[in-house]
């Protein structure tokens, strides 16, 4: 962790961070793969 490495962590830096919200996003997508219909290059 940064504090264990004696890095200075200021409150203004923490305030600028945003949480990683993934409730409404499928992180790995929802992909349908049709191996019988391969597009031409």
Backbone bond lengths (Angstrom), bond angles and torsions (degrees), N, CA, C in turn:
res aa  C-N    CA-C-N  psi(-1)  N-CA   C-N-CA  omega(-1)  CA-C   N-CA-C  phi
1 X - - - 1.443 - - 1.518 109.16 -
2 X 1.296 115.12 157.22 1.456 119.37 -177.22 1.519 112.38 -62.79
3 X 1.316 116.78 -40.40 1.466 118.63 -178.98 1.525 111.20 -66.21
4 X 1.319 117.48 -32.04 1.465 120.43 176.71 1.526 111.51 -69.90
5 X 1.324 116.27 -26.01 1.468 120.71 178.37 1.526 111.08 -90.51
6 X 1.310 116.30 9.54 1.469 123.79 178.72 1.517 112.78 61.12
7 X 1.325 115.92 33.74 1.462 120.52 173.75 1.523 108.62 -81.51
8 X 1.313 116.55 145.19 1.460 121.32 178.63 1.524 108.49 -83.45
9 X 1.313 115.86 123.55 1.465 121.55 179.28 1.519 107.44 -117.18
10 X 1.304 116.45 110.82 1.460 121.31 -178.40 1.523 110.85 -92.34
11 X 1.318 115.14 152.49 1.467 120.88 179.62 1.524 111.13 -60.23
12 X 1.328 117.93 -35.85 1.472 119.91 -179.98 1.526 111.59 -67.12
13 X 1.331 117.86 -28.79 1.463 120.38 175.85 1.528 110.44 -70.64
14 X 1.310 116.19 -42.59 1.462 120.59 179.31 1.524 110.50 -65.60
15 X 1.323 116.52 -37.62 1.465 120.96 -179.95 1.525 111.85 -64.79
16 X 1.341 116.97 -26.57 1.464 120.55 -178.35 1.524 112.35 -82.24
17 X 1.326 118.02 -12.85 1.457 121.06 179.81 1.515 110.46 -74.61
18 X 1.310 115.72 148.89 1.454 120.19 174.52 1.521 108.46 -122.60
19 X 1.307 117.52 144.22 1.463 119.77 179.82 1.527 111.26 -70.19
20 X 1.308 115.42 150.51 1.460 120.95 176.85 1.519 107.64 -83.09
21 X 1.310 116.29 104.88 1.459 121.72 -177.62 1.524 108.10 -94.18
22 X 1.327 116.60 124.86 1.460 118.87 -179.71 1.522 112.09 -136.21
23 X 1.316 118.01 14.97 1.469 120.01 179.80 1.521 112.02 -62.81
24 X 1.337 116.96 -39.73 1.462 120.42 -174.94 1.529 112.79 -98.89
25 X 1.332 117.70 2.12 1.466 121.58 -178.49 1.522 108.93 -118.00
26 X 1.318 116.09 131.32 1.464 119.77 173.49 1.521 106.45 -80.82
27 X 1.308 116.42 109.21 1.454 121.91 -171.24 1.523 112.93 -55.81
28 X 1.305 117.33 -41.65 1.455 120.76 -177.92 1.520 112.08 -102.94
29 X 1.296 117.21 12.65 1.449 121.70 176.62 1.516 112.21 76.33
30 X 1.288 115.28 -179.07 1.455 122.85 177.98 1.519 105.88 -135.57
31 X 1.310 116.08 79.27 1.452 121.52 -171.53 1.525 111.32 -96.71
32 X 1.316 114.65 137.61 1.458 121.66 174.63 1.519 106.63 -106.44
33 X 1.320 117.05 123.16 1.458 121.45 -177.99 1.517 108.86 -111.39
34 X 1.326 115.77 122.30 1.455 121.97 177.78 1.529 106.86 -110.41
35 X 1.316 116.79 101.75 1.457 120.72 -177.14 1.527 113.01 -77.15
36 X 1.309 117.47 -8.48 1.468 120.75 178.05 1.521 111.76 -87.04
37 X 1.307 118.27 -14.87 1.458 122.88 -177.99 1.518 108.41 -121.18
38 X 1.335 117.16 78.31 1.460 122.34 -178.41 1.526 108.71 -91.05
39 X 1.344 119.13 123.86 1.467 121.21 -178.76 1.524 111.62 -70.58
40 X 1.328 115.17 153.31 1.448 120.92 177.50 1.521 109.40 -74.23
41 X 1.348 118.36 147.19 1.488 120.64 179.67 1.509 112.45 -69.86
